[in-house]
């Protein structure tokens, strides 16, 4: 008995020593990496770290592998947060960084084979419809209350996450946990727009004030005005985009370009029953069509208008080289100082656009540019989404063994925790928590971030969202877009022909899913075909709007607003 007590006492002492060593690692991490950049005070930080230490004990020594695309936020997680997590918890965590397309490929491989390729994935919330319909991802709502309850942080605070609506399926359950978010917004040269001589010249030519364009009519006028003008010794352009037939051309359009034009129905975060891809669902959220003939809007007047404007502006107002560029090649161009505005600019570029010494940065480190809400097209109506937010989100597949999923879930919560989120957000500028956005440290940094903080603190933010739940198989459908749009961009097809082709190809995929029955009673069930007038009348009778009839005037009265007045209205 005495021996037993001694052995037990020794074991307890060893456990206490190990726990203390873990807490030593946690304190070192908090001292050297976090400091005051947290919404939690030091006592609360240590309490949260102690919870991770305790919850991780059953998994100490396990080797866990997770994966994400390569962006600044995830590089920070992989190089800094993953080693810290390993030191604090004893779980040997490897966070791999690969291309976005490769992440989806690995995810698909695991879904199709049932073999555990990775223990957790950060994949875009654009796949929410896919995960809900295939039911191969863990339902996190059930997981947190059931099998994963012992590894779910009581201070996770889901209500603090700004993208939870993006990762919630029509069944009301959460399937993904947001890890990073960024939007595509309007970018413009604030210094040029506020130059009295430029303002006077614009007013004289167009009869209204130069400012942030509220609609596409004003954007087009501004693009025309700046293109070919000489400023600071350089010939400048009024628009920037990219047009090479490449997979990245697909993102350019699935990332809500059509919604900005006015495609689909009203609804936040996505249009219902017709979304911004032009896919219609029925009252049970079953996809029923993409083409106008089945009540969709992928080839409707609003969509074709969106593509035609893209083509026209590229040809008339962008640098000639833009036509042959990909997404990554076009990204740095505005920083070179020859672009007046860009309709479709990802806030993920912010960190690279505020570096000292750039032509678009002042000597005091403040930017010469600003970002603002994107203008809307002629078909857009109040209550519709107005742009895209990327929301890379943690996903646990059911094919991952429970113990491995639990260990990976601990890491997912660690890198999104209140302890680390403010610091992580300062590194990557990809906000996921309301408390982080409101943190004083970002109030102080805001003047050097060109409107990013103001946008994320504004009510306008709610009109930006990822792909929604109408899309039944994102990987299969998304790859169709760049090929169809590429045909329009290269001149091989007209805008109408390209969108006719795209909607037909999307419907072929949906028809195959319907025949296979693999998505059960929430999978596609194709609708009967009718003409545009019939479906527009059907929409009107049901209090919706898509597909809309062609407008007689697709260039309504241009409208602009002062950027400073816009920001002031948000603050009030």
Secondary structure, 3 states (H helix, E strand, C coil): CHHHHHHHHHHHHHHHHHHHHHHHHHHHHHHHHHCCCCCCCHHHHHHHHHHHHHHHHHHCCCEEEEEEECCHHHHHHHHHHHHHHHHHHCCEEEEEEECHHHHHHHHHHHHHHCCCCCCEEEEEHHHHHHHHHHCCECCHHHHHHCCCHHHCCCCCCHHHECCHHHHECCCCCECCEEEEEEEEEEEECHHHHCCHHHHHHHHHHHCCCCCEECEHHHHHHHHHHHCCCEECCEECECCCCCCCCCHHHHHHHHCCHHHHHCCCCCCCCCCCCECCCCCEECCCCCEEECCHHHCCCCCCHHHHHHHHHHHHHHHHHCCHHHHHCCHHHHHCHHHHCCECEEEEEEHHHHHHHCCCCCCCECCCCCECCEEECCCECCCCCCCCCCECEEEEEEECECCCCHHHHHHHHHHHHHHCCHHHHHHHHHHHCCCCEHHHHCCHHHHHHHHHCCCHHHHHCCHHHHHECCCCCCCCCHHHHHHHHHHHHHHHHHCCCCHHHHHHHHHHHHHHHHHHHHHHCCCHHHCCCCCCCCCHHHHHHHHHHCCCCCCCCCCCCCCCCCCEECHHHHHHHHHC
